[in-house]
Amino acid sequence: MTTATAQTLPVTPDWNLPSRRKVGMACLIVTESSLFSIFVVAYLFYIGKSLSGPYPKDVLTLPILASICLLSSSLTVVFAERAFKRDALGSFKLWWFITIALGLEFLIATGLEWKHLIYHDHFTISSNLAGTTFYALVGLHASHVIIGLL
């Protein structure tokens, strides 16, 4: 007959739950990244599948200035946060103002791009699959910038 022996687990230090703020921010970033990735993949998938024009290759150009403004605003908000943590109120206000200005420039450039696409090129959300996915992707991004500015 065999005898059972009790095993003891090694003692581990107390484990604390992570900060709710950090978990919430991580979940937000993962969710937003997933959502944008789905829209980008859908746009790329439908790029050559539209049966009617106008086609993206005929009307879309790379919005270089708007992209630079959007990407730069991510950097300036980091600078603003660092200045805030150092209690450098003047620097914080400057970086915060620059961030807001960059976000506004992105929205203005997007609006002008859409005006040109809709009224000049007749590329709308109901034109074809590419138009639907393009406006959904850019519109979602613009709505995030608007919410950020508010």
C-alpha positions in Angstrom: 0.0 0.0 0.0 1.3 3.5 -0.8 1.1 6.4 1.4 0.2 9.9 0.3 2.5 12.8 1.2 1.4 16.3 1.4 3.3 18.7 -0.8 3.7 22.3 0.1 3.8 25.0 -2.5 6.6 27.6 -2.4 5.7 30.7 -0.6 5.2 33.6 -3.0 5.1 37.3 -2.1 1.7 38.9 -2.0 0.4 39.8 -5.4 -1.3 43.1 -5.9 -3.9 43.9 -8.5 -2.6 46.2 -11.2 -3.9 49.8 -11.3 -7.4 50.1 -12.8 -6.2 53.1 -14.7 -3.4 51.1 -16.4 -5.6 48.2 -17.1 -8.3 50.5 -18.5 -5.8 52.3 -20.7 -4.3 49.0 -22.0 -7.8 47.7 -22.8 -8.6 51.0 -24.6 -5.4 50.9 -26.7 -5.9 47.2 -27.6 -9.5 47.8 -28.6 -8.8 50.9 -30.6 -5.8 49.2 -32.3 -8.0 46.2 -33.2 -10.8 48.4 -34.5 -8.6 50.5 -36.7 -6.7 47.4 -37.9 -10.1 45.9 -39.0 -11.0 49.0 -40.9 -7.6 49.2 -42.6 -7.7 45.5 -43.6 -11.3 46.0 -44.9 -10.2 49.0 -46.9 -7.2 47.2 -48.4 -9.3 44.2 -49.1 -11.9 46.2 -51.0 -9.5 48.5 -52.8 -9.7 46.6 -56.1 -13.1 45.1 -55.8 -15.4 48.0 -56.6 -17.5 47.6 -59.7 -18.1 51.3 -60.3 -15.9 54.3 -60.1 -14.4 56.6 -59.0 -11.6 54.3 -57.9 -9.2 55.2 -55.1 -6.2 55.2 -57.4 -8.0 57.9 -59.4 -9.0 60.3 -56.6 -7.1 59.6 -53.4 -3.7 61.3 -52.7 -1.5 60.8 -49.7 -2.4 63.5 -47.1 1.1 64.2 -46.0 0.5 67.3 -44.0 -2.5 65.9 -42.2 -0.6 62.7 -41.4 2.4 64.7 -40.0 0.1 66.7 -37.8 -1.7 63.7 -36.5 1.5 61.8 -35.7 3.2 64.9 -34.2 0.2 65.5 -31.9 0.9 62.1 -30.3 4.4 63.3 -29.5 3.4 66.7 -28.3 0.9 65.3 -25.9 3.7 63.2 -24.4 5.8 66.3 -23.9 2.8 68.1 -22.3 2.2 65.2 -19.9 5.9 65.2 -18.9 5.8 68.9 -18.3 2.7 68.5 -16.2 4.4 65.9 -14.1 7.3 68.2 -13.5 4.9 71.0 -12.5 6.2 73.1 -15.4 2.9 74.8 -16.1 4.2 77.1 -18.8 5.7 74.2 -20.8 2.6 72.2 -20.3 0.4 74.9 -21.7 2.7 75.4 -24.7 2.7 71.7 -25.6 -1.0 71.4 -24.9 -1.7 74.3 -27.2 0.5 72.8 -29.9 -1.3 69.4 -29.5 -4.7 71.1 -29.9 -3.5 73.1 -33.0 -2.2 70.0 -34.6 -5.5 68.2 -34.0 -7.4 71.1 -35.5 -5.1 71.2 -38.5 -5.8 67.5 -39.0 -9.5 68.0 -38.9 -9.4 71.0 -41.2 -7.3 69.1 -43.7 -9.6 66.1 -43.5 -12.6 68.4 -44.1 -11.0 70.0 -47.1 -10.0 66.6 -48.5 -13.6 65.3 -48.1 -15.1 68.4 -49.7 -12.8 67.9 -52.7 -13.6 64.2 -52.9 -17.3 64.6 -52.6 -17.9 67.7 -54.7 -15.1 67.5 -57.3 -14.4 63.7 -57.6 -17.9 62.5 -56.6 -16.3 59.9 -54.3 -18.8 59.4 -51.5 -19.6 56.8 -48.9 -22.2 55.4 -51.3 -20.0 55.4 -54.4 -18.6 51.9 -53.9 -17.0 49.6 -51.4 -13.8 51.6 -51.3 -15.7 54.8 -50.6 -17.6 53.1 -47.8 -14.5 51.8 -46.1 -12.5 54.9 -46.7 -15.0 57.3 -45.1 -15.7 54.8 -42.3 -11.9 54.6 -41.5 -11.1 58.3 -41.8 -14.4 59.3 -40.2 -13.7 57.1 -37.2 -10.3 58.6 -36.8 -11.6 62.1 -37.1 -14.3 61.4 -34.5 -11.5 60.3 -32.1 -9.6 63.6 -32.7 -12.8 65.6 -32.1 -13.5 63.8 -28.9 -9.9 64.3 -27.9 -10.2 68.0 -28.5 -13.4 68.3 -26.5 
